[in-house]
Amino acid sequence: MFEEQLRSNKEPDLALFSIIVGAVENNLTNVKNSDKDVSLSANKFIKMKFPSVEWEEVKTLYDRFVSLMKSGVDAKLLGGEVATRDLVKRVADVVWNSLTRSYYKDRAHLQSIYSFLKGNKLDCFGVAFAVTAGCQVLGKQDVHLALSEDHAWVVFGKDGMNTAEVTWHGKGNEDKRGRSVGEGVLARSWLYVAGKPVVCTRVMELAALVSSINPTLTPTIDVHEVAQMQHRLLWLLYDKGHLDAYPMALGNLGDLDEYMKISNCAEEPDSSNVKNEAGTNPSTPRPDSAALYVQAIRSSRTHYEDRHVYPYTFQGGYYHRYKMYKEAFHAWACAGDVIRHYNYSRDDEEIYKEFSEIANELIPQLMKAESSGHSARSILKDPECFASLLRFYDGICKWEEGSQTPILHIGWAKPLVSTISKFDAEVRAQVNIICSPDNGEPTDEPQKSEDSNQKEDKKIDNDSWNNNTENAELSVREQLTAAVNSRPRVTLYSHKMAALKPLLLAERLNTHALQLQLTAQSQLQRPQPPAKRREDDEHTSQAPTARAKRARRER
């Protein structure tokens, strides 16, 4: 069905596809407990019988959706060539008022119109998708889905110049429906990716529908058939070029492709037929997961000014799983480079959890494993790894800077200091640290492509640190300059990390002073207005006050 749609010049019917895909997902993931008990011990994938989806049921549900939209929207709002804000808000209200209130946020399998019609339940993405589909059935082809990394809204009007909130994020934000998203963008919130969301075409909305499929049965078990369906459909869309400007979908495909292979759930032999039908050459190998993550990063840089974080965390997670720790540090450092462009807020809960897991679980675990070995190539002896870690932590500190809520409480500071202390003084001294806390944009380190980064890494690997035996004809000054230039360089943009430079490069690392400065500065920042500069407080007492301690414990 998808293949036929992608061959057609006709616009895909979002409601129809959402009902059919939702019917399959919900039938496969909502099984009776008695059916689940048999196979739950496998703890990987559980196999189900693929359900039959009857056309009569699909048509009945589709007609109900169309009827709901047409009966709920005044004909006066349908005039004109393009949608108005009043129309978009009315469609959002029709969807919202049809929802039951007795369900929890973030429950799985609530993103399809099938879920909406069968159970009156939708998640945040589902509401935005349903509004877009609702406007489509009302004949308004200018309304399209806009996606950040954790939120969804719509664009409409001539050339999609207008934006409107149609769903919620967090609690108590229902009254935002119909408003422009401009306030969120101006607030420098990651939730709105600096006004660089994925603005979908109709086929990209189909890709968003597929990307939102959730194969989860339990927190540790996925349903093989749902994952396989999503896997095949994403490849179909990829082959047609519809994921090129969709970094999140490329990352999802990379994760899915890897997961299917390591779980021994690779596609059956008949999958070659799908490739042939898609118009691709079966002899041409598809990219592997690593290449898909690089493509997601390239997509973010090309289309969205490198303002999306998840492409880098996808890649960092991949490298971490394969124990490519130096590469993982580099990917996480790039994630830090992106997040420093934002101000942290309570709306950033999902990316906060992502960074918290990296900083306070993954990095400490791998550092503990590496520090117990005696390998000559250990990351602990590599100044580039230390430079990447500084970039990562600097990004988090800059993210915190100017925000109303501190990030680096004691739960962050302890693992950070412990990680830094694993590097010897001679390794730390080889990093050329440049402080530029007043400059929000990088000047010393322009963004490079993945390919150029890899080439540069290879070039640096071939250099001998401070080894100038081959340059005997150079003057002493030239030799020193060459030695300095061969060192890994990192620019610190946050006031907090810049203030830590002397401690970071000290021969004997004062972990207590490091921890004290990290926590004290973030606490002192809390009651200050965002515009106040932090260096004003650098020479004040570094001991946290009792009030600040209470605030930290409450968090």
Secondary structure, 3 states (H helix, E strand, C coil): CHHHHHHCCCCCCHHHHHHHHHHHHHHHHCCCHHHHCCCHHHCCEECCCCCCCCHHHHHHHHHHHHHHHHHHCCHHHHCCCCCCHHHHHHHHHHHHHCCCCCCCCCCCCCCCHHHHHHHCCCCHHHHHHHHHHHHHHCCCCCCEEEECCCCEEEEECHHHCEEECCCCCCCCCHHHCCCCCHHHHHCCCHHHHHHCCEECCHHHHHHHHHHCCCCEEECCEEEHHHHHHHHHHHHHHHHCCCCCCCHHHHHHHHHHHHHHHHCCCCCCCCHHHHHHHCCCCCCCCCCCHHHHHHHHHHHHHHHCCCCCCHHHHHHHHHHHHCCCHHHHHHHHHHHHHHHCCCCCCHHHHHHHHHHHHHHHHHHHHHHHHHHCCCCCCCHHHCHHHHHHHHHHHHHHHHHHCCCCCCCCCHHHHHHHHHHHHCCCHHHHHCCEEEECCCCCCCCCCCCCCHHHHHHHHHHHHHCCCCCCHHHCCCCHHHHHHHHHHHCCEEEECCHHHHHCHHHHHCCCCCHHHHHHHHHHHHHHHCCCCCCCCHHHHCCCCCCCCHHHHHHHHHC
